[in-house]
Amino acid sequence: MLLRTESLFLIIVAGLLLYGWKRLPGAMRDLGRARRILKSEAQALRDDVPLPKRRVVEARPEDVVARRDGQAGT
C-alpha cells in the first residue's frame, strides 16, 4: 500500500511535533539503520534454509485409471 501525499505530510508533521526539529534527522537515521539490519538478518535467514530437492513424477499412459468424465481410460 502506497502512502498518498496527504498521509505522508501528516506523518512528517507528527514527527516534527513529537521529536522536534533537531532530533528528527537522528531518529530517521536510526530508523534507516534498523531497517537495513532487519533486511540483512532476513536475507541471512533465507540463505541458511536449503532449497527443497526437485521431484520429477513420471507417468505412463497405462498408469491412468479413469478420465475426468468418469469413463475408463484406454
VOBA-1610 file (N, C-alpha, C; in pm, whole numbers, padded with zeros to 5 digits, always signed):
BEGIN
Met+00084-00117+00000Met+00000+00000+00000Met+00089+00124+00000Leu+00070+00208-00095Leu+00149+00330-00106Leu+00082+00443-00028Leu+00164+00526+00033Leu+00112+00641+00106Leu+00081+00753+00009Arg-00032+00815+00030Arg-00064+00931-00051Arg+00011+01052+00003Thr+00011+01158-00071Thr+00085+01278-00035Thr+00034+01337+00097Glu-00098+01337+00116Glu-00155+01393+00238Glu-00113+01312+00360Ser-00112+01180+00347Ser-00074+01092+00458Ser+00073+01112+00493Leu+00156+01120+00392Leu+00299+01141+00414Leu+00324+01275+00482Phe+00252+01378+00440Phe+00265+01510+00501Phe+00225+01506+00648Leu+00116+01436+00681Leu+00072+01426+00820Leu+00172+01350+00906Ile+00234+01248+00850Ile+00336+01172+00924Ile+00456+01260+00953Ile+00497+01340+00857Ile+00612+01429+00876Ile+00580+01535+00981Val+00459+01592+00975Val+00421+01694+01073Val+00414+01632+01213Ala+00358+01512+01225Ala+00351+01445+01355Ala+00492+01417+01406Gly+00582+01375+01319Gly+00721+01352+01359Gly+00788+01478+01408Leu+00762+01589+01341Leu+00820+01716+01385Leu+00766+01758+01521Leu+00637+01737+01543Leu+00578+01775+01671Leu+00626+01686+01785Leu+00642+01556+01757Leu+00682+01463+01862Leu+00831+01472+01894Tyr+00915+01480+01794Tyr+01059+01472+01815Tyr+01129+01607+01812Gly+01069+01703+01753Gly+01135+01832+01743Gly+01222+01838+01618Trp+01252+01958+01576Trp+01325+01979+01451Trp+01467+01924+01457Lys+01534+01936+01569Lys+01674+01896+01577Lys+01691+01746+01596Arg+01596+01678+01658Arg+01610+01534+01683Arg+01559+01448+01567Leu+01481+01506+01476Leu+01421+01427+01368Leu+01524+01363+01274Pro+01630+01430+01230Pro+01728+01363+01142Pro+01794+01243+01209Gly+01826+01253+01336Gly+01886+01141+01407Gly+01788+01024+01419Ala+01662+01055+01443Ala+01561+00950+01453Ala+01544+00879+01318Met+01543+00955+01210Met+01529+00894+01077Met+01652+00811+01041Arg+01770+00856+01083Arg+01892+00781+01060Arg+01887+00647+01134Asp+01842+00652+01261Asp+01829+00529+01339Asp+01725+00435+01279Leu+01617+00491+01228Leu+01514+00410+01165Leu+01568+00343+01039Gly+01645+00415+00960Gly+01706+00358+00839Gly+01807+00250+00873Arg+01885+00271+00978Arg+01983+00172+01022Arg+01913+00044+01069Ala+01805+00060+01144Ala+01729-00056+01191Ala+01668-00132+01074Arg+01620-00060+00973Arg+01564-00124+00854Arg+01669-00204+00779Arg+01789-00148+00765Arg+01897-00220+00696Arg+01938-00345+00773Ile+01946-00334+00906Ile+01982-00450+00987Ile+01876-00559+00974Leu+01748-00520+00982Leu+01639-00617+00968Leu+01642-00685+00831Lys+01669-00607+00727Lys+01674-00663+00592Lys+01790-00761+00578Ser+01906-00728+00633Ser+02021-00818+00621Ser+01999-00945+00703Glu+01937-00935+00820Glu+01910-01054+00901Glu+01808-01144+00833Ala+01707-01086+00771Ala+01608-01166+00698Ala+01673-01237+00580Gln+01763-01170+00511Gln+01835-01232+00400Gln+01923-01346+00449Ala+01987-01327+00564Ala+02072-01432+00620Ala+01989-01555+00658Leu+01870-01532+00710Leu+01782-01645+00742Leu+01741-01720+00616Arg+01711-01645+00510Arg+01673-01709+00383Arg+01790-01788+00324Asp+01912-01737+00342Asp+02029-01806+00287Asp+02060-01933+00365Asp+02025-01939+00494Asp+02053-02056+00577Asp+01962-02174+00544Val+01844-02149+00493Val+01748-02257+00466Val+01779-02318+00330Pro+01808-02450+00326Pro+01838-02512+00196Pro+01711-02526+00113Leu+01726-02517-00017Leu+01613-02532-00107Leu+01572-02679-00113Pro+01443-02706-00122Pro+01400-02846-00131Pro+01442-02906-00266Lys+01467-03037-00263Lys+01505-03103-00388Lys+01385-03112-00479Arg+01410-03098-00607Arg+01304-03106-00705Arg+01267-03250-00731Arg+01139-03278-00732Arg+01093-03413-00760Arg+01032-03416-00899Val+01059-03523-00969Val+01004-03543-01102Val+00911-03663-01096Val+00787-03643-01137Val+00690-03750-01138Val+00672-03796-01282Glu+00697-03923-01305Glu+00681-03977-01438Glu+00560-04069-01439Ala+00478-04056-01540Ala+00359-04140-01553Ala+00352-04193-01696Arg+00315-04319-01705Arg+00294-04380-01835Arg+00145-04378-01866Pro+00107-04385-01993Pro-00036-04382-02027Pro-00115-04495-01959Glu-00055-04611-01938Glu-00129-04720-01874Glu-00148-04698-01724Asp-00079-04599-01666Asp-00098-04568-01525Asp-00229-04493-01500Val-00286-04434-01604Val-00408-04356-01589Val-00525-04451-01571Val-00601-04434-01463Val-00711-04525-01432Val-00841-04479-01493Ala-00875-04354-01479Ala-01002-04305-01531Ala-00986-04160-01576Arg-01071-04121-01669Arg-01074-03982-01713Arg-01156-03899-01617Arg-01156-03771-01637Arg-01233-03682-01550Arg-01383-03702-01568Asp-01427-03736-01687Asp-01571-03751-01710Asp-01624-03885-01663Gly-01540-03965-01598Gly-01583-04090-01540Gly-01566-04211-01629Gln-01527-04193-01753Gln-01507-04307-01841Gln-01371-04369-01816Ala-01364-04499-01836Ala-01238-04569-01815Ala-01138-04530-01924Gly-01013-04524-01889Gly-00910-04490-01986Gly-00879-04607-02078Thr-00827-04575-02194Thr-00795-04682-02291Thr-00648-04703-02298
//
